[in-house]
């Protein structure tokens, strides 16, 4: 039970910090309402069944889409009916999972006694779970810091301040002390950090620069996907700024600046304006969305997909106020080879 409580606390802390969370959910609890169940709010239903769980924590879980009724996310005011299957899911397994230190190479951009900035390569999963219980960034960090007595990879007060998806490359900051994580977390929450991403998207983006605003939440038809909700009645507020860097015919190289940090924010915001990330399989970018269907072009696109076999998204810059010195620090990461080669191939094609 304590695992769930700690996870909900983490969830409350992290919900505004994660640009790209991992993609699966793990069931932590399951309850079936009996035949004599009277209509009852789901938060009241669960608070009597999960030891040490307050209604506030359960409401946080509901807001994050982690409370399901018959497989569908519900709000905390949902009325439980006889026969309802109520499940509590999280985007991580139970904390019983041990984090084993593993000697995995890390590209450390900066490190001091308070924090680390790491340049994550594409393909490296950030957090254990979801079929990747070893070989993750967290396992690598645990190895790197294994000789520091105050670092426990299972301690939620330490470690990842934000996350990016397995197939997104780029910069991440890691807190080595509780004070650093709290301070950095507040900066992310207050939108005072600087984060810019480089993305290659399908289509010729019409405007040189723009602002995308739209609430983001779980797709009610497929909880593995995020979607933009018009009208602001569902999901959480999200804002992405973009500007065109280079036009390459059927694709455009852009820079994105995050004002908020929702799950899959860049991916779903750009898709919502008709510019899906190139080779983003989850959101349909691994199909020919612009251009023709002649054999030569189809082969060119297939070659591009092989060069960059993931969504073309890179977390290029990260800036924040150092939690101890209060000085502004700024880090920049060059494009990884796969995106460099992909962009160069499009440049040659455009010529």
C-alpha positions, 0 to 999 in steps of 0.5 A, spaced: 500 500 500 505 504 501 508 503 494 501 507 491 502 512 496 509 514 494 507 513 487 501 518 488 506 523 491 511 522 485 505 523 480 503 530 484 510 532 483 512 530 476 505 531 473 507 538 471 515 536 469 514 530 464 515 532 457 514 525 455 512 519 460 513 512 458 507 509 454 504 503 458 500 503 465 501 498 470 495 495 475 496 497 482 489 495 485 483 492 482 476 492 486 469 490 483 463 493 486 458 488 489 451 487 487 448 491 492 453 497 491 449 504 492 452 510 487 458 512 491 463 517 488 469 513 486 474 517 491 470 515 497 469 508 494 477 507 494 479 511 500 475 506 504 479 500 500 486 503 500 490 503 506 493 510 508 490 513 502 487 520 503 481 522 498 486 528 496 491 523 493 486 519 490 483 525 486 490 527 484 491 520 481 484 521 478 486 528 475 492 524 472 488 519 468 490 513 473 483 511 476 479 507 471 472 504 471 471 498 466 477 500 463 476 508 462 479 513 465 474 517 470 474 523 474 474 523 482 466 524 482 464 518 478 459 514 481 461 507 482 455 502 480 454 495 482 458 491 478 463 496 476 471 494 475 475 500 479 482 499 477 488 504 479 494 504 474 500 508 474 506 509 469 511 505 473 511 498 476 510 497 484 516 500 488 518 493 490 522 493 483 529 493 485 534 498 481 540 494 479 546 499 478 549 497 471 555 499 468 552 503 462 556 509 459 553 516 460 554 522 456 555 527 462 555 534 460 555 537 467 556 534 474 557 537 481 555 535 488 548 537 487 546 535 480 548 532 473 546 534 466 546 528 461 545 527 454 541 521 453 542 518 446 535 515 442 533 508 444 535 509 452 529 508 456 529 512 462 525 509 467 525 501 469 519 498 467 514 497 461 518 491 459 525 494 460 527 492 467 534 493 466 539 497 461 535 504 463 538 511 464 536 510 472 540 503 472 546 507 469 545 513 474 545 508 480 552 505 477 555 512 476 553 514 483 554 507 487 559 509 491 556 515 494 553 513 500 547 518 500 544 516 493 539 511 493 536 510 486 529 508 489 528 514 493 523 519 490 526 525 493 532 524 488 534 522 481 530 524 475 527 531 475 523 530 468 523 525 463 523 524 456 521 518 451 525 512 450 526 515 442 527 522 444 534 524 445 537 530 449 538 533 455 536 531 462 537 534 469 538 529 475 538 531 482 543 528 487 540 531 493 533 532 496 534 540 496 536 540 489 530 536 486 525 540 490 528 546 487 529 544 480 522 541 481 519 548 483 523 551 477 519 546 472 513 547 475 513 555 475 515 555 468 522 558 469 526 553 466 529 554 458 527 548 454 528 548 446 527 542 442 529 540 435 524 537 430 523 534 423 515 534 421 511 532 416 509 538 411 511 545 409 509 549 416 506 555 413 508 560 418 515 562 420 513 562 427 507 560 432 504 558 438 500 552 439 495 552 445 491 546 447 489 542 453 492 535 453 490 529 456 489 521 455 485 519 449 479 516 451 479 511 446 486 509 447 489 511 453 496 509 450 495 516 446 495 523 448 490 528 445 489 535 444 482 537 447 478 543 444 475 548 449 479 547 455 474 542 458 478 536 459 486 535 459 491 540 462 493 546 459 499 546 455 503 551 450 508 550 445 512 555 441 515 554 435 519 557 429 521 554 422 529 553 422 529 550 415 524 548 409 526 542 406 520 541 401 515 535 404 518 536 411 520 542 415 525 543 421 523 547 427 525 549 434 520 548 439 520 551 446 516 549 451 512 553 456 509 547 459 511 540 460 505 535 458 506 528 456 508 527 449 506 535 448 510 536 442 508 530 439 501 531 439 501 539 439 504 539 432 500 533 430 494 537 432 496 543 427 497 538 421 505 537 422 506 530 425 513 528 427 517 525 422 517 517 423 513 518 430 510 511 429 505 512 435 502 518 432 502 516 425 508 519 422 511 513 420 507 513 414 508 518 407 504 524 409 506 529 404 509 528 397 507 522 392 507 515 392 511 514 386 516 508 387 522 512 387 519 517 392 517 511 397 524 508 397 527 515 399 522 515 405 524 508 407 531 510 407 530 516 411 526 511 416 532 507 416 537 512 417 532 515 423 528 509 426 525 513 431 521 520 432 525 526 429 525 529 436 531 532 440 532 536 447 537 540 444 537 546 450 536 546 457 537 552 462 535 553 469 537 557 476 542 552 479 539 550 486 545 552 490 549 558 487 542 561 484 546 562 478 543 561 471 546 555 467 545 553 460 547 547 456 546 545 449 547 538 446 548 537 438 544 533 434 545 526 434 548 523 428 541 519 426 538 526 425 544 529 422 544 524 417 536 525 416 536 532 415 542 532 410 539 527 406 532 531 405 537 537 403 540 533 398 533 531 396 530 538 396 536 540 391 
